[in-house]
Amino acid sequence: MAPTAQGLCHGRTSHERRMMKAAFFLNRKDDMDQAEFEDHWQEEHAPIAIDGVPGLQKYTISFPTDPEEAPYNGVAELYFEDESALQNGLDSDAMQEAVADVPNFADPNDVMQMVLEENVQVDRT
């Protein structure tokens, strides 16, 4: 169920380097509260990707400030150097292991996923 990177990178107006990323929007499973959801994602799930997904350059997890009002309980963004690296990462055994872990903390039937080309407009970090 991993997204694919085909058909992206069209319409560039400059030659600057842009990162590719996969974003996953998740909702917690019914029998888990937000704190348990966040704990499992950060302590159990994230290390699967961090330690095993080839080509992974950056991995962020964001949680809403008001999870009861938000459409999703959390968002992961996995960054890769280019489209090929992204596809290799999505096709990896570690990604399949991560997908298999999703039902342990999230509703596997309520996942939105997108493959994106990031266009940074400002970065003052």
N, C-alpha and C positions, 0 to 999 in steps of 0.2 A: 504494500500500500504506500510505498515511498513515492514522492513526486519525482518527476523527471525534469531535466534541465533543457530538453530540446525546445527549439523555437524561441529562445530568448536572445538577448543582446541585439535586437533590431533598433534602428532609429538613433544610434549614438550621434551626438553632435560634436564630440571632441575625442581626443585620443588618450585621455587620462585613464589611468588604471582604476578599475572598479572591481569591488569584491562581489562575489556571488554568495547568496545565503539561502538557506532553507529555514522557513519560519513555521513553527507548530504551535497552534492555539489549542489549549486543553482545558477541559472541565474535570473537576475531581469526581471520583465515583461516589455514589449516593451514601455509602456508609462511612465516609471519611470527612472530617472537618478541614478547614483551610490550613490550619497549622500542620496537621498530619500530612496533607497533600504536599505542602511546601517542603516539609522535612524529607519525605520519601524522594521527591524529585531531586533535591539538592544532595542528599546523602547516599541514596541508593541508585537512582536512575542516571544522573549526570555523569558519574564516574565511568559508566559503560561507554559513553561517547568520548569523554575526555581521554580515557586510556586506550581506546580501540579504533575510533573512526579515522581512517587514513586521510591525510590532507587537511584535517580540521585546524583552522587558524585561530578561531575565536568562538566561544560558546557563551551566550548570555541567557539568563532566565529572568523574566520580569513578572511581578505579581501586582494585581490591581490594588489600589489603596482602599477600595470598597468592593471586595469580591462578591458580596451579595447583590450588588447592582450591576456588575460588569457582565458582559456577554460571555467572557471566558475567565477562568480562574488563574491562568498563567500562560505565558508565551515564551518559547525557546527560539533563539536564533543561532544557527550554526553557520559560520562563515568559512568560505573556501577561496583560494587564490583565483580560480577560474572555473568555467563550466565543466571542464573535464575532471578536475579535482572534486568538484561538487558531486558529479555523477558517480565517481569512484567511491566517495564517502557514503552516498546514499545506498549504493549497491553492496556495501561491505557487510561482513558477518557481524561486526559490532553494531551496525545500524539495525540489522535484523534482531539481534539480542535486545536492543533498546525498544524496538517495536513490540517484542514479546513481553517486555516489562510493563508496558503502558497499562494493561488492565489491573495491575497491582496498586495503582494509585489514581488512575484517570478513567473516564468513560471512553472506551475505544470506539464507540459509535457516535461520539460528539467531538471529533477532532477536525480542525481546519488546518490545512497545510498549503503553503505557497512556496514556490521557488522564485527568488527575487534577485534583481541586479541592483545593488545599492549605489545610489548617487548622493554622495555627501555634499550638502550645501554649505554647512558650517560645522567645524569641529574645534571647539576651544578647550578641549580636555588636555 
